[in-house]
Amino acid sequence: MFRIIEKAEPDLSPPALELSVYKSKKIGEATLAYSTYPAIIHGNQLIYPCIIRFGTQVQEAFRQAIEFAKPHGIAAWVKDPQGLFPPDRRKPA
């Protein structure tokens, strides 16, 4: 079931898409993000169904994460230990 979560829930099935938020050390005060989601084995290939590249602006990364998670019915975990991207700043797709 799609939802946005604020902390890890290890027993989720399927696992949550993890959106990691961080502060750029090179681009001033920019808040950036990237995603990870378990690879799927298809035949002899590894497929990464949702890759949001390291260095993506946080609002765009959030939009892409929701765009992937919602139709697949998976949770999106906003992993933001520094509180750089609080819920009131998040604008859904």
DSSP file with accessible surface (Angstrom, degrees, kcal/mol):
  #  RESIDUE AA STRUCTURE BP1 BP2  ACC     N-H-->O    O-->H-N    N-H-->O    O-->H-N    TCO  KAPPA ALPHA  PHI   PSI    X-CA   Y-CA   Z-CA
    1    1 A M              0   0  165      0, 0.0     2,-0.2     0, 0.0    69,-0.0   0.000 360.0 360.0 360.0 131.2    0.0    0.0    0.0
    2    2 A F        +     0   0   54     68,-0.2     2,-0.3    73,-0.1    73,-0.2  -0.458 360.0 133.1 -68.2 135.1    1.4    3.4   -1.0
    3    3 A R  E     -a   75   0A  85     71,-0.5    73,-2.8    -2,-0.2     2,-0.5  -0.939  53.1-111.0-168.0 163.1    2.2    5.8    1.9
    4    4 A I  E     -a   76   0A  68     -2,-0.3     2,-0.3    71,-0.2    73,-0.2  -0.901  35.2-167.0-103.2 128.1    5.0    8.1    3.0
    5    5 A I  E     -a   77   0A   6     71,-2.6    73,-2.2    -2,-0.5     3,-0.1  -0.859  20.8-155.4-117.7 154.8    6.9    6.9    6.0
    6    6 A E  S    S+     0   0   98     -2,-0.3    74,-0.3    71,-0.2     2,-0.3   0.507  77.1  32.2-105.1 -10.5    9.4    8.8    8.2
    7    7 A K  S    S-     0   0  151     72,-0.1    -1,-0.1    73,-0.0    71,-0.1  -0.966  94.7 -79.0-144.9 161.5   11.4    5.8    9.7
    8    8 A A        -     0   0   53     -2,-0.3    -2,-0.1     1,-0.1    10,-0.0  -0.290  31.5-170.4 -61.5 140.3   12.5    2.4    8.6
    9    9 A E    >   -     0   0   66      1,-0.1     3,-1.9    -4,-0.0     7,-0.2  -0.811   3.3-172.4-129.8  88.0    9.9   -0.4    8.8
   10   10 A P  T 3  S+     0   0  120      0, 0.0    -1,-0.1     0, 0.0    -2,-0.0   0.717  77.9  60.1 -60.6 -21.8   12.0   -3.6    8.1
   11   11 A D  T 3  S+     0   0  159      2,-0.0     2,-0.1     4,-0.0     0, 0.0   0.390  74.6 126.3 -89.9   5.9    8.9   -5.9    7.9
   12   12 A L    <   -     0   0   42     -3,-1.9     4,-0.1     1,-0.0    62,-0.0  -0.376  54.8-134.4 -64.7 140.3    7.3   -4.1    5.0
   13   13 A S  S    S+     0   0  114      1,-0.3    -2,-0.0     2,-0.1     3,-0.0  -0.945  96.1  26.7-140.3 115.3    6.5   -6.3    2.0
   14   14 A P  S    S-     0   0   60      0, 0.0    61,-0.4     0, 0.0    -1,-0.3   0.627 112.3-113.6 -71.3 163.6    7.3   -5.2   -0.6
   15   15 A P        -     0   0   58      0, 0.0     2,-0.1     0, 0.0    -2,-0.1  -0.190  33.6 -99.3 -65.1 158.2   10.1   -3.1    0.9
   16   16 A A        -     0   0   20     -7,-0.2     2,-0.4    58,-0.1    60,-0.2  -0.450  29.3-112.2 -76.6 148.8    9.9    0.7    0.8
   17   17 A L  E     -b   76   0A   0     58,-2.6    60,-3.3    -2,-0.1     2,-0.6  -0.669  36.4-138.1 -72.5 131.6   11.7    2.9   -1.7
   18   18 A E  E     -bC  77  36A  46     18,-2.7    18,-2.0    -2,-0.4     2,-0.7  -0.877  17.9-169.5-103.3 117.5   14.3    4.8    0.3
   19   19 A L  E     -bC  78  35A   1     58,-3.1    60,-2.6    -2,-0.6     2,-0.5  -0.914  11.7-157.7-106.4 106.7   14.8    8.5   -0.5
   20   20 A S  E     -bC  79  34A   8     14,-2.8    14,-1.6    -2,-0.7     2,-0.4  -0.768   4.4-158.3 -92.1 126.1   17.9    9.7    1.3
   21   21 A V  E     + C   0  33A   9     58,-2.5     2,-0.3    -2,-0.5    61,-0.2  -0.835  20.0 159.9-105.8 138.0   18.1   13.5    1.9
   22   22 A Y  E     - C   0  32A  43     10,-2.6    10,-2.8    -2,-0.4     2,-0.4  -0.978  39.3-106.6-152.8 162.9   21.4   15.3    2.4
   23   23 A K  E     - C   0  31A  69     -2,-0.3     8,-0.2     8,-0.2     2,-0.2  -0.800  37.5-120.3 -94.9 131.5   23.0   18.7    2.3
   24   24 A S        -     0   0   12      6,-2.8     6,-0.1    -2,-0.4    -1,-0.0  -0.482  17.0-165.3 -70.2 136.8   25.4   19.5   -0.5
   25   25 A K  S    S+     0   0  208     -2,-0.2     3,-0.2     1,-0.1    -1,-0.1   0.589  90.3  39.9 -93.4 -13.8   28.9   20.4    0.4
   26   26 A K  S    S+     0   0  199      1,-0.2     2,-0.5     4,-0.1     3,-0.1   0.690 108.7  55.7-106.0 -27.0   29.7   21.7   -3.0
   27   27 A I  S >  S-     0   0  107      1,-0.3     3,-2.2     3,-0.1    -3,-0.2  -0.507 103.0-111.2-110.4  61.1   26.6   23.6   -4.1
   28   28 A G  T 3  S-     0   0   55     -2,-0.5    -1,-0.3     1,-0.3     0, 0.0  -0.199  84.6 -18.2  54.6-124.9   26.1   26.1   -1.3
   29   29 A E  T 3  S+     0   0  148     -3,-0.1    -1,-0.3    -6,-0.1    -4,-0.1   0.097  91.6 145.9-102.1  20.5   23.0   25.3    0.8
   30   30 A A    <   -     0   0   31     -3,-2.2    -6,-2.8    -7,-0.1     2,-0.6  -0.328  41.6-143.3 -63.5 137.9   21.3   23.0   -1.7
   31   31 A T  E     +C   23   0A  16     -8,-0.2    27,-2.0    53,-0.1    28,-0.2  -0.924  28.3 178.9-101.5 124.3   19.4   20.1   -0.3
   32   32 A L  E     -CD  22  57A  13    -10,-2.8   -10,-2.6    -2,-0.6     2,-0.3  -0.695  10.1-168.8-121.3 172.4   19.7   17.0   -2.5
   33   33 A A  E     -CD  21  56A   0     23,-2.3    23,-1.2    20,-0.2     2,-0.3  -0.980   8.0-170.0-156.6 163.2   18.5   13.4   -2.5
   34   34 A Y  E     -C   20   0A  74    -14,-1.6   -14,-2.8    -2,-0.3     2,-0.3  -0.952  18.8-131.1-149.5 164.7   18.9   10.0   -4.1
   35   35 A S  E     -C   19   0A  10     17,-1.8     2,-0.4    -2,-0.3    17,-0.3  -0.857  11.5-167.1-121.4 157.6   16.9    6.8   -3.9
   36   36 A T  E     +C   18   0A  62    -18,-2.0   -18,-2.7    -2,-0.3    15,-0.1  -0.987  11.4 168.1-136.5 144.4   17.6    3.1   -3.4
   37   37 A Y        -     0   0   39     -2,-0.4    13,-0.2   -20,-0.2   -20,-0.1  -0.957  45.6 -89.6-151.1 140.3   15.3    0.3   -4.0
   38   38 A P        -     0   0   66      0, 0.0     2,-0.1     0, 0.0    -2,-0.0  -0.174  46.3-112.6 -54.3 141.4   16.1   -3.4   -4.1
   39   39 A A        -     0   0   36      9,-0.1     2,-0.5    10,-0.1     9,-0.2  -0.386  23.4-134.3 -71.0 151.4   17.1   -4.8   -7.5
   40   40 A I  E     -E   47   0B  87      7,-3.1     7,-2.9    -2,-0.1     2,-0.6  -0.926  11.6-136.1-107.9 131.6   14.8   -7.3   -9.2
   41   41 A I  E     +E   46   0B 133     -2,-0.5     2,-0.5     5,-0.2     5,-0.2  -0.796  26.2 176.5 -89.1 122.3   16.4  -10.3  -10.8
   42   42 A H  E >   -E   45   0B 122      3,-2.8     3,-1.9    -2,-0.6     2,-0.4  -0.930  63.3 -51.2-128.8 105.5   14.9  -11.0  -14.2
   43   43 A G  T 3  S-     0   0   72     -2,-0.5    -2,-0.0     1,-0.3     0, 0.0  -0.522 121.8 -24.1  64.7-121.4   16.4  -13.9  -16.0
   44   44 A N  T 3  S+     0   0  160     -2,-0.4     2,-0.4    -3,-0.1    -1,-0.3   0.110 122.4  91.5-108.2  21.5   20.2  -13.2  -15.9
   45   45 A Q  E <   -E   42   0B 120     -3,-1.9    -3,-2.8     2,-0.0     2,-0.5  -0.898  66.4-138.1-117.3 146.3   19.8   -9.4  -15.4
   46   46 A L  E     -E   41   0B 102     -2,-0.4     2,-0.5    -5,-0.2    -5,-0.2  -0.896  23.5-163.1 -95.5 128.6   19.6   -7.2  -12.4
   47   47 A I  E     -E   40   0B  68     -7,-2.9    -7,-3.1    -2,-0.5    -2,-0.0  -0.956  11.9-158.0-116.0 128.3   17.0   -4.5  -12.9
   48   48 A Y        -     0   0  127     -2,-0.5     3,-0.2    -9,-0.2    -9,-0.1  -0.895   9.6-166.0-102.9 103.0   16.9   -1.4  -10.7
   49   49 A P  S    S+     0   0   42      0, 0.0     2,-0.4     0, 0.0    -1,-0.1   0.753  72.7  25.7 -68.9 -24.6   13.3   -0.2  -11.1
   50   50 A C        +     0   0   15    -13,-0.2     2,-0.5     2,-0.0   -13,-0.1  -0.891  64.4 171.3-143.3 109.8   13.7    3.3   -9.6
   51   51 A I        -     0   0  101     -2,-0.4     2,-0.6    -3,-0.2   -15,-0.1  -0.968   7.5-177.2-121.6 113.3   17.0    5.1   -9.7
   52   52 A I        -     0   0    4     -2,-0.5   -17,-1.8   -17,-0.3     3,-0.1  -0.968  36.3-121.0-105.6 115.5   17.0    8.7   -8.6
   53   53 A R    >   -     0   0  191     -2,-0.6     3,-1.4   -19,-0.2   -20,-0.2  -0.220  23.7 -96.7 -65.8 146.8   20.6    9.8   -9.1
   54   54 A F  T 3  S+     0   0  144      1,-0.2   -20,-0.2   -20,-0.1    -1,-0.1  -0.324 111.9  35.3 -53.8 130.5   22.8   11.2   -6.4
   55   55 A G  T 3  S+     0   0   38      1,-0.3     2,-0.3   -22,-0.2    -1,-0.2   0.514  78.6 144.4  98.7   6.9   22.7   15.0   -6.6
   56   56 A T  E <   -D   33   0A  28     -3,-1.4   -23,-2.3   -23,-1.2    -1,-0.3  -0.597  62.0-100.9 -79.0 136.8   19.1   15.4   -7.6
   57   57 A Q  E  >  -D   32   0A 101     -2,-0.3     4,-2.5   -25,-0.2     3,-0.3  -0.294  36.2-120.3 -56.2 137.5   17.3   18.4   -6.1
   58   58 A V  H  > S+     0   0    0    -27,-2.0     4,-2.6     1,-0.2     5,-0.2   0.851 108.0  49.8 -58.8 -41.9   15.2   17.2   -3.2
   59   59 A Q  H  > S+     0   0   40    -28,-0.2     4,-2.3     1,-0.2    -1,-0.2   0.918 113.7  46.8 -66.4 -38.3   11.8   18.3   -4.4
   60   60 A E  H  > S+     0   0   67     -3,-0.3     4,-2.5     2,-0.2    -2,-0.2   0.912 112.2  50.4 -67.2 -40.8   12.4   16.7   -7.8
   61   61 A A  H  X S+     0   0    0     -4,-2.5     4,-2.5     2,-0.2    -2,-0.2   0.915 110.3  50.1 -62.7 -40.8   13.7   13.5   -6.2
   62   62 A F  H  X S+     0   0    4     -4,-2.6     4,-2.5    -5,-0.2     5,-0.2   0.935 109.8  50.8 -63.3 -44.3   10.6   13.4   -4.0
   63   63 A R  H  X S+     0   0   74     -4,-2.3     4,-2.6     1,-0.2    -2,-0.2   0.937 112.2  46.6 -58.8 -45.9    8.3   13.9   -7.0
   64   64 A Q  H  X S+     0   0   55     -4,-2.5     4,-1.7     2,-0.2    -1,-0.2   0.893 110.8  52.7 -65.1 -39.2   10.1   11.0   -8.9
   65   65 A A  H  X S+     0   0    1     -4,-2.5     4,-3.1     2,-0.2     5,-0.2   0.935 112.4  44.1 -62.5 -45.4    9.9    8.8   -5.8
   66   66 A I  H  X S+     0   0    4     -4,-2.5     4,-2.5     1,-0.2    -2,-0.2   0.915 109.4  57.1 -65.6 -40.9    6.1    9.3   -5.4
   67   67 A E  H  < S+     0   0  113     -4,-2.6    -1,-0.2    -5,-0.2    -2,-0.2   0.836 116.0  36.9 -59.0 -34.0    5.7    8.9   -9.2
   68   68 A F  H  X S+     0   0   30     -4,-1.7     4,-0.9    -5,-0.2    -2,-0.2   0.915 119.2  45.9 -82.2 -47.7    7.3    5.4   -8.9
   69   69 A A  H  X>S+     0   0    0     -4,-3.1     5,-2.0    -5,-0.2     4,-0.8   0.886 103.2  61.0 -68.6 -41.5    5.9    4.3   -5.5
   70   70 A K  H ><5S+     0   0  118     -4,-2.5     3,-1.3     1,-0.2   -68,-0.2   0.941 107.4  40.3 -58.1 -55.5    2.2    5.2   -5.9
   71   71 A P  H 345S+     0   0  100      0, 0.0    -1,-0.2     0, 0.0    -2,-0.2   0.776 116.5  52.2 -68.9 -19.9    1.3    3.1   -8.9
   72   72 A H  H 3<5S-     0   0  119     -4,-0.9    -2,-0.2    -3,-0.2    -3,-0.1   0.495 108.0-126.2 -90.2  -5.3    3.4    0.2   -7.6
   73   73 A G  T <<5 +     0   0   24     -3,-1.3     2,-0.3    -4,-0.8    -3,-0.2   0.844  62.5 134.3  67.2  34.1    1.7    0.3   -4.2
   74   74 A I      < -     0   0    5     -5,-2.0   -71,-0.5    -6,-0.1    -1,-0.2  -0.807  57.3-107.1-114.5 158.4    4.9    0.6   -2.2
   75   75 A A  E     -a    3   0A   4    -61,-0.4   -58,-2.6    -2,-0.3     2,-0.5  -0.474  22.2-141.7 -77.9 151.7    5.8    2.9    0.7
   76   76 A A  E     -ab   4  17A   2    -73,-2.8   -71,-2.6   -60,-0.2     2,-0.7  -0.976  12.4-155.7-115.5 117.6    8.3    5.8    0.2
   77   77 A W  E     -ab   5  18A  41    -60,-3.3   -58,-3.1    -2,-0.5     2,-1.1  -0.846   4.2-152.9 -96.7 115.8   10.6    6.3    3.1
   78   78 A V  E     - b   0  19A   2    -73,-2.2     2,-1.1    -2,-0.7   -58,-0.2  -0.775  11.9-161.2 -88.0 100.0   12.0    9.8    3.4
   79   79 A K  E     + b   0  20A  81    -60,-2.6   -58,-2.5    -2,-1.1   -72,-0.1  -0.738  31.5 147.7 -88.2  97.4   15.2    9.1    5.2
   80   80 A D    >   +     0   0   23     -2,-1.1     3,-1.8   -74,-0.3     5,-0.1  -0.588  13.8 166.8-136.3  69.3   16.0   12.6    6.5
   81   81 A P  T 3  S+     0   0  117      0, 0.0    -1,-0.1     0, 0.0   -59,-0.1   0.764  80.5  51.4 -63.5 -22.4   17.9   12.3    9.8
   82   82 A Q  T 3  S-     0   0  135    -61,-0.2   -60,-0.0     3,-0.0    -2,-0.0   0.478 107.7-122.4 -92.7  -2.5   18.9   16.0    9.7
   83   83 A G    <   +     0   0   47     -3,-1.8    -3,-0.0     2,-0.1     0, 0.0   0.827  63.7 142.8  67.3  33.7   15.4   17.3    9.1
   84   84 A L  S    S+     0   0   31      1,-0.3    -1,-0.1   -63,-0.1   -62,-0.1   0.702  72.4  35.1 -77.8 -21.4   16.4   19.1    5.9
   85   85 A F  S    S-     0   0    1     -5,-0.1    -1,-0.3   -64,-0.1    -2,-0.1  -0.601  82.1-172.0-134.9  70.9   13.1   18.2    4.1
   86   86 A P    >>  -     0   0   42      0, 0.0     3,-2.3     0, 0.0     4,-0.5  -0.199  38.6-102.9 -67.4 159.8   10.3   18.3    6.6
   87   87 A P  G >4 S+     0   0   82      0, 0.0     3,-1.2     0, 0.0     0, 0.0   0.821 118.3  61.9 -53.7 -33.2    6.8   17.1    5.7
   88   88 A D  G 34 S+     0   0  143      1,-0.2    -3,-0.0     3,-0.0     0, 0.0   0.648 103.3  51.0 -72.9 -11.2    5.4   20.7    5.4
   89   89 A R  G <4 S+     0   0  111     -3,-2.3     2,-0.5     2,-0.0    -1,-0.2   0.488  87.3 102.6 -96.8  -6.5    7.9   21.4    2.5
   90   90 A R    <<  -     0   0   29     -3,-1.2   -31,-0.0    -4,-0.5    -5,-0.0  -0.672  51.1-168.4 -86.3 126.2    7.0   18.3    0.5
   91   91 A K        -     0   0  145     -2,-0.5    -3,-0.0   -32,-0.1    -2,-0.0  -0.957  19.9-133.0-113.7 116.4    4.8   18.9   -2.5
   92   92 A P              0   0   95      0, 0.0   -29,-0.1     0, 0.0   -30,-0.0  -0.214 360.0 360.0 -65.4 162.1    3.4   15.7   -4.0
   93   93 A A              0   0   81    -31,-0.2   -29,-0.0   -30,-0.2   -30,-0.0  -0.134 360.0 360.0 -62.7 360.0    3.5   15.1   -7.8
